[in-house]
Amino acid sequence: MSHFGRSGPPDITDTYSLLVLNITFRTTADDLFPLFDKYGKVVDIFIPRDRRTGESRGFAFVRYKYADEAQKAVEKLDGRVVDGREITVQFAKYGPNAERM
C-alpha cells in the first residue's frame, strides 16, 4: 500500500516533490536545474502553465529521488534569490498533477 493514498498516479510514490514558489515568469526548468541538481538527483522539474496564455504560473515542482536530498535542497535553497526574486522552497503537499494549490 502506498502511503500517498489516492493522491496521484503510482509513478510519483517513490519520489519527493518540492514546491518552488515566487519564480519569475521568465524562469525555466533549465534555470532551476543546476541549482537543485547540486543537492541530489533531480528526477524532473515541472512548471505549470496557464492554459489560455501559456505563461508560467510563477511556481514549479522539483522532484528528487531521495528524501534526504530533497530535504537538503529545502534547507539550502529556501529564501535564495533567483532571477531577482526570493524563492520559497517547501515539500509539496500535492504532486504536479494536482489542479489546485
Backbone torsions as a table, in degrees:
resi	resn	phi	psi	omega
1	MET	NA	132.6	178.4
2	SER	-79.9	143.1	178.9
3	HIS	-79.1	0.6	178.9
4	PHE	-89.9	-7.3	-178.1
5	GLY	62.5	-137.2	-175.9
6	ARG	-101.9	27.0	-170.8
7	SER	-75.9	-11.7	-178.0
8	GLY	-175.3	-180.0	-179.4
9	PRO	-67.6	155.3	-174.7
10	PRO	-61.2	-24.7	-174.6
11	ASP	-70.5	-9.9	179.6
12	ILE	-98.2	0.9	-173.5
13	THR	-70.4	-24.1	-178.1
14	ASP	-106.7	25.2	174.3
15	THR	-127.8	166.4	-177.8
16	TYR	-120.4	118.2	-175.6
17	SER	-95.7	132.5	172.3
18	LEU	-108.7	144.5	175.0
19	LEU	-102.3	127.4	-179.5
20	VAL	-114.6	114.4	-175.3
21	LEU	-105.1	156.2	173.0
22	ASN	72.3	29.1	172.5
23	ILE	-79.7	157.5	179.4
24	THR	-76.6	165.5	179.9
25	PHE	-70.7	-17.2	177.1
26	ARG	-84.9	-21.4	-173.6
27	THR	-65.1	130.2	-178.6
28	THR	-112.6	169.8	175.0
29	ALA	-58.4	-35.9	178.8
30	ASP	-65.0	-30.5	176.7
31	ASP	-71.4	-39.1	-174.7
32	LEU	-78.8	-32.9	-173.2
33	PHE	-52.2	-51.1	-176.8
34	PRO	-62.7	-32.4	178.1
35	LEU	-63.9	-49.9	-173.6
36	PHE	-79.0	-29.8	-177.8
37	ASP	-66.0	-21.6	176.4
38	LYS	-59.8	-28.8	-170.2
39	TYR	-102.6	-0.9	177.3
40	GLY	160.2	-171.1	-176.2
41	LYS	-83.4	107.3	178.1
42	VAL	-81.6	123.2	179.9
43	VAL	-78.8	-48.6	173.5
44	ASP	-164.7	167.1	177.7
45	ILE	-129.3	129.4	-176.6
46	PHE	-125.6	124.5	177.6
47	ILE	-113.5	107.8	-179.2
48	PRO	-61.7	142.3	179.1
49	ARG	-118.7	151.0	176.0
50	ASP	-66.8	131.2	-176.0
51	ARG	-63.1	-35.6	-176.8
52	ARG	-79.6	-49.0	-170.9
53	THR	-94.1	-19.8	-175.7
54	GLY	77.5	1.7	179.3
55	GLU	-74.8	150.4	172.4
56	SER	-59.6	145.2	178.1
57	ARG	-92.4	8.1	171.7
58	GLY	87.3	13.2	174.1
59	PHE	-148.4	167.1	-176.6
60	ALA	-143.9	157.6	170.0
61	PHE	-113.1	130.6	175.6
62	VAL	-117.6	125.3	-179.9
63	ARG	-106.5	132.5	175.4
64	TYR	-110.3	154.3	176.4
65	LYS	-75.2	-35.7	-172.2
66	TYR	-121.0	140.1	-176.7
67	ALA	-61.4	-41.3	-175.7
68	ASP	-68.3	-31.3	177.3
69	GLU	-70.9	-41.0	177.5
70	ALA	-61.5	-43.1	179.3
71	GLN	-60.2	-43.8	179.6
72	LYS	-62.4	-41.7	179.6
73	ALA	-62.6	-40.1	177.6
74	VAL	-59.9	-48.3	-177.6
75	GLU	-62.6	-41.3	-174.3
76	LYS	-83.5	-30.6	-170.1
77	LEU	-105.6	-15.6	177.4
78	ASP	-64.0	124.9	-178.9
79	GLY	90.9	-6.9	178.2
80	ARG	-67.9	143.7	176.8
81	VAL	-89.8	122.9	179.3
82	VAL	-125.3	122.6	177.9
83	ASP	56.0	37.4	176.2
84	GLY	83.2	-0.2	179.9
85	ARG	-119.2	141.6	174.9
86	GLU	-82.6	116.2	-176.9
87	ILE	-88.3	154.6	172.8
88	THR	-110.7	131.2	178.5
89	VAL	-123.8	126.3	-179.7
90	GLN	-148.1	163.4	174.6
91	PHE	-66.5	134.9	-178.9
92	ALA	-77.1	138.4	175.2
93	LYS	-81.9	-21.7	-178.7
94	TYR	-131.8	153.0	176.5
95	GLY	-79.1	178.6	-178.9
96	PRO	-57.7	-20.0	-176.6
97	ASN	-87.0	-4.8	179.8
98	ALA	-70.5	136.3	-176.9
99	GLU	-74.3	-50.7	-172.7
100	ARG	-110.9	149.2	174.8
101	MET	-84.1	NA	NA
